[in-house]
Amino acid sequence: QVQLVESGGGLVQPGGSLRLSCAASGIIFSIANMAWFRQAPGKERELVASISLGGNTNYADSVKGRFTISGDNAKKMVYLQMNSLKPEDTAVYYCTYRRDYWGRGTQVTVSS
């Protein structure tokens, strides 16, 4: 049974930082199969960050230079370091395994 559990969300002021974590179980874990998406109210879910097999990272234009995806294959964890947060980053953040399995998400709210 595949389980993805996100954590680390919360309320942060503009300019602040958060580190999201996603714990995976029930899969043969590879960071290359993982990605972070987000969905803001009234908007479609969008890709935030992913890593390819070769280790190349892919980021949404809106988060380039501010967010960093990383992972630990041994621990079956994937992380999203988010710096210089903006109000428009407010959304529910989801980790996904191959876009087939999804966690329940963690809320990130950027507000003063």
Summary of the structure (lengths in Angstrom):
residues: 112
radius of gyration: 13.1
end to end distance: 39.8
largest distance: 40.7
contacts: 328
relative contact order: 0.32
helix: 5%
strand: 51%
